[in-house]
Amino acid sequence: MKSKVKEVEVTLSSKELIANAISKLSPEELAAIYPPIVRANFVVRKSWLGRNQVITFVNNKNQRITYSHDEVLKVMLPKLNIMPCWIKREYWSQSTDMPSNVRHLATVENLESTEK
């Protein structure tokens, strides 16, 4: 009795291809491709996971906050995975400060007040 096995061609989406390529890079190569960025607010994106991206922003208390996107996102993912905004957009931001449950992962530097 012969059985025929169909060959199934698996095609990956462009997002999946990029994620696979990024996962194979060394930390040095990632740092060269994704240098530290300065933003106006705190942000995490699913598409940035694996980049080892370092992000800096100034909060509403005039503090410069620097964090590793991957470390922060890994801690936040359990909660984010059930939030409708994350499910729809795979993006979450906060304009005033960093969430309290991940502040311990960031470096905080107090800036001089510009008001006199």
Secondary structure, 3 states (H helix, E strand, C coil): CCCCCCCCCCCCCHHHHHHHHHHCCCHHHHHHHCCCEECCCEEEEHHHCCCCCEEEEECCCCEEEEEEHHHHHHHHHHHHCCCHHHHHHCEEEECCCCCHHHHHHCEEEECCCCCC
